[in-house]
Amino acid sequence: MYMRRMIHLSMLISLLSFTSLSHAFGLSDIMGSNDQTSATSELASNPLTQMITSQLGVSTQQAAGGTGALLAMAANQLSGGQNQELTKLIPKSESLTGSVPAGLGGLLNSQSGVNQVFSALGMNSGMVSQFVPIILKYLGSQGASSGLLNSLSSLWTPAK
């Protein structure tokens, strides 16, 4: 009886370890559904995500989640016209805002909430100031109005 319990316990520990390791090393993406693979591919092919990953050396998930956090904060703060302009300038912006870690979307009304999302993505709050100029440059190259760029710069740059 004791030996059988030990075997079951050992099997359970092995299963839990494999599950934890597969998530930690991204194996769940390989073994997961095509929906996950498709979403990851969509994020990796987003031109803004590509710019951020290549210039800052962060992962695709960090680039998408950090950008999504900033875009969600902007959506909560901008006027309707500027919000519409922003949405038109960023392809598949909903996939970026959708990559904010689960349960943290409600925090995106302030800079402190954005900092918490960056932290949850494994980045320090100083990374926000590295994301902002890249996003603003991208938006400028897409024809963003000076009003939108000024509003975003004010919104995303913490007061000193």
MARBA-3410 file (N, C-alpha, C, O; in Angstrom, 1 decimal):
160
0.8,-1.2,0.0,0.0,0.0,0.0,0.9,1.2,0.0,0.6,2.2,-0.8 ~ 1.9,1.3,0.9,2.8,2.4,1.0,3.5,2.6,-0.4,3.6,3.7,-0.8 ~ 4.0,1.5,-0.9,4.7,1.6,-2.2,3.8,2.1,-3.3,4.3,2.9,-4.2 ~ 2.6,1.7,-3.4,1.7,2.2,-4.4,1.4,3.7,-4.3,1.4,4.4,-5.3 ~ 1.3,4.2,-3.1,1.1,5.6,-2.9,2.3,6.4,-3.3,2.2,7.4,-3.9
3.5,5.8,-3.0,4.7,6.5,-3.4,4.8,6.5,-4.9,5.3,7.6,-5.5 ~ 4.4,5.5,-5.6,4.5,5.5,-7.1,3.5,6.5,-7.6,3.8,7.3,-8.6 ~ 2.3,6.6,-7.1,1.3,7.5,-7.6,1.8,9.0,-7.3,1.6,9.8,-8.2 ~ 2.3,9.2,-6.1,2.9,10.5,-5.8,4.0,10.9,-6.7,4.1,12.0,-7.2 ~ 4.9,9.9,-7.0,6.0,10.2,-7.9,5.5,10.5,-9.3,6.0,11.4,-10.0
4.5,9.8,-9.8,3.9,10.1,-11.1,3.2,11.4,-11.2,3.4,12.2,-12.1 ~ 2.6,11.8,-10.1,1.9,13.1,-10.0,3.0,14.2,-10.1,2.8,15.2,-10.8 ~ 4.0,14.1,-9.3,5.1,15.1,-9.3,5.7,15.2,-10.6,6.0,16.3,-11.1 ~ 6.0,14.1,-11.3,6.6,14.1,-12.7,5.6,14.8,-13.6,6.1,15.6,-14.4 ~ 4.4,14.6,-13.6,3.4,15.2,-14.4,3.4,16.7,-14.2,3.4,17.5,-15.1
3.3,17.1,-12.9,3.3,18.5,-12.6,4.6,19.2,-13.0,4.6,20.4,-13.5 ~ 5.7,18.6,-12.8,7.0,19.1,-13.2,7.0,19.3,-14.7,7.5,20.4,-15.2 ~ 6.6,18.3,-15.5,6.6,18.5,-17.0,5.7,19.6,-17.4,6.0,20.4,-18.3 ~ 4.5,19.7,-16.8,3.6,20.8,-17.1,4.2,22.2,-16.8,4.1,23.1,-17.6 ~ 4.8,22.3,-15.7,5.5,23.6,-15.3,6.6,23.9,-16.2,6.8,25.0,-16.7
7.4,22.9,-16.5,8.6,23.1,-17.4,8.1,23.4,-18.8,8.7,24.3,-19.5 ~ 7.0,22.8,-19.3,6.6,23.0,-20.6,6.1,24.5,-20.8,6.3,25.1,-21.8 ~ 5.5,25.0,-19.7,5.0,26.4,-19.8,6.2,27.3,-19.6,6.3,28.3,-20.4 ~ 7.2,27.0,-18.8,8.3,27.9,-18.6,9.2,28.0,-19.8,9.7,29.1,-20.1 ~ 9.3,26.9,-20.6,10.2,26.9,-21.7,9.4,27.1,-23.0,10.0,26.9,-24.1
8.1,27.4,-22.9,7.3,27.6,-24.1,6.9,26.4,-24.9,6.5,26.5,-26.0 ~ 7.1,25.2,-24.3,6.7,24.0,-25.0,5.2,23.9,-25.2,4.7,23.2,-26.1 ~ 4.5,24.6,-24.3,3.0,24.6,-24.5,2.6,25.2,-25.8,1.6,24.8,-26.4 ~ 3.4,26.2,-26.3,3.1,26.8,-27.6,3.3,25.7,-28.7,2.5,25.7,-29.6 ~ 4.3,24.9,-28.6,4.6,23.9,-29.6,3.5,22.8,-29.5,3.1,22.3,-30.6
3.2,22.4,-28.3,2.2,21.3,-28.1,0.8,21.8,-28.1,-0.1,21.0,-28.1 ~ 0.6,23.2,-28.0,-0.8,23.7,-27.9,-1.5,23.7,-29.2,-1.2,23.1,-30.2 ~ -2.6,24.5,-29.2,-3.5,24.5,-30.3,-3.0,25.4,-31.4,-2.1,26.2,-31.2 ~ -3.6,25.2,-32.6,-3.2,26.1,-33.7,-3.6,27.5,-33.5,-3.0,28.4,-34.0 ~ -4.6,27.8,-32.6,-5.0,29.1,-32.3,-3.9,29.9,-31.6,-3.6,31.0,-32.0
-3.2,29.2,-30.7,-2.1,29.8,-30.0,-0.9,30.1,-31.0,-0.3,31.1,-31.0 ~ -0.7,29.1,-31.9,0.4,29.3,-32.9,0.1,30.4,-33.8,0.9,31.2,-34.2 ~ -1.2,30.5,-34.2,-1.6,31.6,-35.1,-1.5,32.9,-34.5,-1.0,33.9,-35.1 ~ -1.9,33.0,-33.2,-1.8,34.3,-32.5,-0.4,34.7,-32.3,-0.1,35.9,-32.5 ~ 0.5,33.8,-32.0,1.9,34.1,-31.8,2.5,34.5,-33.1,3.3,35.5,-33.2
2.1,33.9,-34.2,2.6,34.2,-35.5,2.1,35.6,-35.9,2.9,36.4,-36.5 ~ 0.9,35.9,-35.6,0.3,37.3,-35.9,1.1,38.3,-35.2,1.4,39.4,-35.7 ~ 1.4,38.1,-33.9,2.1,39.1,-33.1,3.6,39.3,-33.6,4.1,40.4,-33.7 ~ 4.2,38.1,-34.0,5.6,38.2,-34.5,5.6,38.9,-35.9,6.7,39.5,-36.2 ~ 4.6,38.9,-36.6,4.6,39.5,-38.0,4.1,40.9,-37.9,4.2,41.6,-39.0
3.6,41.4,-36.8,3.2,42.8,-36.7,4.4,43.7,-36.8,5.4,43.5,-36.1 ~ 4.4,44.7,-37.7,5.6,45.5,-38.0,6.0,46.3,-36.7,7.2,46.5,-36.5 ~ 5.1,46.7,-35.9,5.5,47.4,-34.7,6.2,46.5,-33.7,7.2,46.8,-33.1 ~ 5.6,45.3,-33.5,6.3,44.3,-32.7,7.7,43.9,-33.2,8.6,43.8,-32.4 ~ 7.8,43.8,-34.5,9.1,43.5,-35.1,10.1,44.6,-34.8,11.3,44.3,-34.4
9.7,45.9,-34.9,10.6,47.0,-34.6,11.1,46.9,-33.1,12.3,47.1,-32.9 ~ 10.2,46.7,-32.2,10.5,46.7,-30.8,11.4,45.5,-30.5,12.4,45.7,-29.7 ~ 11.1,44.4,-31.0,12.0,43.2,-30.6,13.4,43.4,-31.2,14.3,43.1,-30.6 ~ 13.5,43.9,-32.4,14.8,44.1,-33.0,15.6,45.2,-32.4,16.8,45.1,-32.2 ~ 14.9,46.3,-32.0,15.7,47.4,-31.4,16.0,47.2,-29.9,17.0,47.8,-29.4
15.1,46.5,-29.2,15.3,46.4,-27.8,15.7,45.1,-27.3,16.1,44.9,-26.1 ~ 15.6,44.1,-28.2,16.0,42.7,-27.8,15.1,42.0,-26.8,15.5,41.2,-26.0 ~ 13.8,42.4,-26.8,12.8,41.8,-25.9,12.1,40.7,-26.7,12.3,40.7,-28.0 ~ 11.4,39.8,-26.1,10.7,38.8,-26.7,9.5,39.3,-27.5,9.1,40.5,-27.2 ~ 8.9,38.5,-28.4,7.7,38.9,-29.1,6.6,39.2,-28.1,5.9,40.2,-28.2
6.4,38.3,-27.1,5.4,38.5,-26.1,5.6,39.8,-25.3,4.6,40.5,-25.0 ~ 6.8,40.1,-24.9,7.1,41.3,-24.2,6.8,42.5,-25.0,6.2,43.5,-24.6 ~ 7.2,42.5,-26.3,7.0,43.6,-27.2,5.5,43.8,-27.4,5.0,45.0,-27.3 ~ 4.8,42.8,-27.7,3.3,42.9,-27.9,2.6,43.3,-26.6,1.8,44.2,-26.7 ~ 2.9,42.7,-25.5,2.2,43.0,-24.3,2.5,44.5,-23.8,1.6,45.2,-23.3
3.8,44.9,-23.9,4.2,46.2,-23.5,3.5,47.3,-24.4,3.0,48.3,-24.0 ~ 3.5,47.0,-25.7,2.9,47.9,-26.7,1.4,47.9,-26.4,0.7,49.0,-26.4 ~ 0.8,46.7,-26.2,-0.6,46.6,-25.9,-1.0,47.4,-24.7,-2.1,48.0,-24.7 ~ -0.2,47.4,-23.7,-0.5,48.1,-22.4,-0.5,49.6,-22.7,-1.4,50.3,-22.3 ~ 0.5,50.1,-23.5,0.5,51.5,-23.8,-0.7,51.9,-24.7,-1.3,53.0,-24.5
-1.0,51.1,-25.6,-2.2,51.4,-26.5,-3.5,51.4,-25.7,-4.3,52.2,-26.0 ~ -3.6,50.4,-24.8,-4.8,50.4,-24.0,-4.9,51.6,-23.1,-6.0,52.2,-22.9 ~ -3.8,52.0,-22.5,-3.8,53.3,-21.7,-4.2,54.4,-22.6,-5.0,55.3,-22.2 ~ -3.7,54.5,-23.8,-4.1,55.6,-24.7,-5.6,55.6,-25.0,-6.2,56.6,-25.1 ~ -6.1,54.4,-25.3,-7.5,54.2,-25.6,-8.4,54.7,-24.5,-9.5,55.3,-24.7
-7.9,54.5,-23.2,-8.7,55.0,-22.1,-8.6,56.5,-21.9,-9.4,57.1,-21.2 ~ -7.5,57.1,-22.5,-7.3,58.6,-22.2,-7.5,59.5,-23.3,-7.8,60.7,-23.1 ~ -7.4,59.0,-24.6,-7.6,59.9,-25.7,-9.0,60.3,-26.0,-9.9,59.5,-25.7 ~ -9.2,61.4,-26.8,-10.5,61.7,-27.3,-10.9,60.7,-28.4,-10.1,60.0,-28.9 ~ -12.2,60.7,-28.7,-12.7,59.8,-29.7,-12.0,59.9,-31.0,-11.6,58.8,-31.6
-11.8,61.1,-31.5,-11.1,61.2,-32.8,-9.7,60.7,-32.8,-9.3,60.1,-33.8 ~ -8.9,61.1,-31.8,-7.5,60.6,-31.7,-7.5,59.1,-31.5,-6.6,58.4,-32.0 ~ -8.4,58.6,-30.8,-8.5,57.2,-30.5,-8.7,56.4,-31.8,-8.1,55.4,-32.1 ~ -9.6,56.9,-32.7,-9.9,56.3,-34.0,-8.7,56.4,-34.9,-8.4,55.4,-35.6 ~ -8.0,57.5,-34.9,-6.8,57.7,-35.7,-5.7,56.7,-35.3,-5.1,56.0,-36.1
-5.5,56.5,-34.0,-4.5,55.6,-33.5,-4.9,54.2,-33.9,-4.0,53.4,-34.3 ~ -6.1,53.8,-33.8,-6.6,52.4,-34.2,-6.3,52.2,-35.6,-5.9,51.1,-36.0 ~ -6.5,53.2,-36.5,-6.3,53.0,-37.9,-4.8,52.9,-38.3,-4.5,52.2,-39.3 ~ -4.0,53.5,-37.5,-2.5,53.5,-37.8,-1.8,52.2,-37.4,-0.7,51.9,-37.9 ~ -2.3,51.4,-36.5,-1.7,50.2,-36.0,-2.4,49.0,-36.4,-3.5,48.7,-36.0
-1.8,48.3,-37.4,-2.5,47.1,-37.8,-2.7,46.0,-36.7,-1.8,45.8,-35.9 ~ -3.9,45.5,-36.7,-4.3,44.5,-35.7,-4.0,44.9,-34.3,-3.4,44.1,-33.5 ~ -4.3,46.1,-33.9,-4.0,46.7,-32.6,-4.7,45.8,-31.5,-4.2,45.8,-30.4 ~ -5.9,45.2,-31.9,-6.6,44.4,-30.9,-5.8,43.2,-30.5,-5.9,42.7,-29.3 ~ -4.9,42.7,-31.3,-4.1,41.5,-30.9,-3.0,42.0,-30.0,-2.6,41.2,-29.1
-2.6,43.2,-30.1,-1.5,43.8,-29.2,-2.2,44.0,-27.8,-1.6,43.6,-26.8 ~ -3.3,44.7,-27.8,-3.9,44.9,-26.5,-4.4,43.6,-25.9,-4.5,43.5,-24.7 ~ -4.7,42.6,-26.7,-5.1,41.3,-26.2,-4.0,40.5,-25.6,-4.2,39.5,-25.0 ~ -2.7,41.0,-25.8,-1.6,40.2,-25.3,-1.1,40.8,-23.9,-0.1,40.4,-23.4 ~ -1.9,41.7,-23.4,-1.6,42.2,-22.0,-2.0,41.0,-21.1,-3.0,40.3,-21.3
-1.1,40.6,-20.1,-1.4,39.5,-19.3,-2.8,39.5,-18.7,-3.2,40.6,-18.2 ~ -3.4,38.3,-18.6,-4.7,38.2,-18.1,-4.9,38.8,-16.7,-4.0,38.7,-15.9 ~ -6.0,39.5,-16.6,-6.3,40.1,-15.3,-5.7,41.5,-15.1,-6.0,42.1,-14.0 ~ -4.8,42.0,-16.0,-4.2,43.2,-15.7,-4.7,44.4,-16.6,-4.3,45.5,-16.4 ~ -5.6,44.1,-17.5,-6.2,45.1,-18.4,-6.9,46.2,-17.7,-6.9,47.3,-18.2
-7.5,45.9,-16.5,-8.2,46.9,-15.8,-7.2,48.0,-15.1,-7.7,49.0,-14.6 ~ -6.0,47.7,-15.2,-5.0,48.6,-14.5,-4.6,49.8,-15.5,-3.9,50.7,-15.1 ~ -5.0,49.7,-16.7,-4.4,50.5,-17.8,-5.1,51.9,-17.9,-5.3,52.3,-19.0 ~ -5.3,52.5,-16.8,-5.8,53.9,-16.8,-4.7,54.9,-16.4,-4.9,56.1,-16.4 ~ -3.5,54.3,-16.0,-2.5,55.2,-15.5,-1.1,54.6,-15.9,-1.0,53.5,-16.3
-0.1,55.5,-15.7,1.3,55.0,-15.9,1.7,54.0,-15.0,2.4,53.0,-15.3 ~ 1.2,54.0,-13.7,1.5,53.0,-12.7,1.0,51.7,-13.1,1.6,50.6,-12.9 ~ -0.2,51.6,-13.8,-0.8,50.4,-14.3,0.1,49.8,-15.4,0.3,48.6,-15.5 ~ 0.5,50.7,-16.3,1.4,50.2,-17.4,2.7,49.6,-16.8,3.2,48.6,-17.3 ~ 3.2,50.3,-15.8,4.4,49.8,-15.1,4.2,48.4,-14.6,5.1,47.5,-14.6
3.0,48.2,-14.0,2.7,46.9,-13.4,2.7,45.8,-14.5,3.1,44.7,-14.3 ~ 2.1,46.1,-15.7,2.0,45.2,-16.8,3.4,44.9,-17.3,3.8,43.7,-17.5 ~ 4.3,45.9,-17.4,5.7,45.7,-17.8,6.4,44.7,-16.9,7.1,43.8,-17.3 ~ 6.1,44.9,-15.6,6.7,44.1,-14.6,6.2,42.6,-14.7,7.0,41.7,-14.6 ~ 4.9,42.5,-14.9,4.4,41.1,-15.1,5.0,40.4,-16.3,5.0,39.2,-16.4
5.4,41.2,-17.3,6.0,40.7,-18.5,7.5,40.5,-18.4,8.2,40.0,-19.3 ~ 8.0,40.7,-17.2,9.4,40.5,-16.9,10.3,41.7,-17.3,11.5,41.5,-17.6 ~ 9.8,42.9,-17.4,10.5,44.0,-17.8,10.4,45.1,-16.7,9.4,45.1,-16.0 ~ 11.4,45.9,-16.5,11.3,46.9,-15.5,10.6,48.2,-16.1,10.5,48.3,-17.3 ~ 10.1,49.0,-15.2,9.4,50.2,-15.7,10.2,51.1,-16.5,9.6,51.9,-17.3
11.5,51.1,-16.4,12.4,51.9,-17.3,12.2,51.5,-18.8,12.6,52.3,-19.6 ~ 11.8,50.3,-19.0,11.6,49.9,-20.4,10.5,50.7,-21.1,10.5,50.8,-22.3 ~ 9.5,51.2,-20.3,8.4,52.0,-20.9,9.0,53.2,-21.7,8.6,53.4,-22.9 ~ 10.0,53.8,-21.2,10.6,55.0,-21.8,11.4,54.6,-23.1,11.8,55.4,-23.9 ~ 11.7,53.3,-23.2,12.4,52.8,-24.4,11.4,52.4,-25.5,11.7,52.5,-26.7
10.2,52.0,-25.1,9.2,51.6,-26.0,8.6,52.9,-26.7,8.3,52.9,-27.9 ~ 8.4,53.9,-25.9,7.6,55.1,-26.4,8.2,55.7,-27.6,7.5,56.0,-28.6 ~ 9.5,56.0,-27.7,10.0,56.7,-28.9,9.9,55.8,-30.2,9.7,56.3,-31.3 ~ 10.0,54.5,-30.0,9.9,53.6,-31.1,8.4,53.6,-31.6,8.2,53.6,-32.8 ~ 7.5,53.5,-30.7,6.1,53.6,-31.1,5.7,54.9,-31.8,5.1,54.9,-32.8
6.2,56.0,-31.2,5.9,57.3,-31.8,6.6,57.5,-33.1,6.0,58.0,-34.1 ~ 7.8,56.9,-33.3,8.4,57.0,-34.6,7.6,56.2,-35.6,7.4,56.6,-36.8 ~ 7.2,55.0,-35.2,6.4,54.2,-36.1,5.1,54.9,-36.5,4.8,54.9,-37.7 ~ 4.4,55.5,-35.5,3.2,56.2,-35.8,3.4,57.4,-36.8,2.6,57.6,-37.7 ~ 4.5,58.1,-36.6,4.9,59.2,-37.4,5.1,58.7,-38.9,4.7,59.4,-39.8
5.8,57.5,-39.0,6.0,57.0,-40.4,4.7,56.5,-41.0,4.7,56.4,-42.3 ~ 3.7,56.3,-40.2,2.4,55.9,-40.8,1.5,57.1,-41.1,0.3,56.9,-41.5 ~ 2.0,58.3,-40.8,1.2,59.5,-41.1,0.4,60.0,-39.9,-0.6,60.7,-40.2 ~ 0.7,59.7,-38.7,0.0,60.2,-37.6,0.0,61.7,-37.5,1.1,62.3,-37.9 ~ -1.0,62.3,-37.1,-1.1,63.8,-37.0,-0.2,64.2,-35.8,0.1,63.5,-34.9
0.2,65.5,-35.9,1.1,66.0,-34.9,0.3,66.1,-33.5,0.9,65.9,-32.5 ~ -1.0,66.3,-33.7,-1.9,66.4,-32.4,-1.9,65.0,-31.7,-1.7,65.0,-30.5 ~ -2.0,63.9,-32.5,-2.0,62.6,-31.9,-0.6,62.3,-31.3,-0.5,61.8,-30.1 ~ 0.4,62.6,-32.0,1.8,62.3,-31.5,2.1,63.1,-30.2,2.7,62.6,-29.3 ~ 1.7,64.4,-30.2,1.8,65.2,-29.0,1.1,64.7,-27.8,1.5,64.6,-26.7
-0.2,64.3,-28.1,-1.0,63.7,-27.0,-0.4,62.4,-26.4,-0.3,62.3,-25.2 ~ 0.0,61.6,-27.3,0.6,60.3,-26.9,1.9,60.6,-26.1,2.2,59.9,-25.1 ~ 2.8,61.5,-26.6,4.0,61.8,-25.9,3.8,62.3,-24.5,4.4,61.9,-23.6 ~ 2.8,63.2,-24.4,2.4,63.7,-23.1,1.9,62.6,-22.2,2.2,62.5,-21.0 ~ 1.0,61.8,-22.7,0.4,60.7,-22.0,1.4,59.7,-21.5,1.4,59.2,-20.3
2.3,59.3,-22.4,3.2,58.2,-22.1,4.6,58.6,-21.4,5.3,57.8,-20.9 ~ 4.8,59.9,-21.4,6.1,60.4,-20.8,5.7,60.9,-19.4,5.0,61.9,-19.2 ~ 6.3,60.2,-18.3,5.9,60.6,-17.0,6.5,62.0,-16.7,7.5,62.4,-17.1 ~ 5.7,62.7,-15.9,6.1,64.1,-15.5,7.3,64.0,-14.6,7.5,63.0,-13.8 ~ 8.2,64.9,-14.7,9.5,64.9,-13.9,9.4,65.8,-12.8,10.3,65.9,-12.0
END
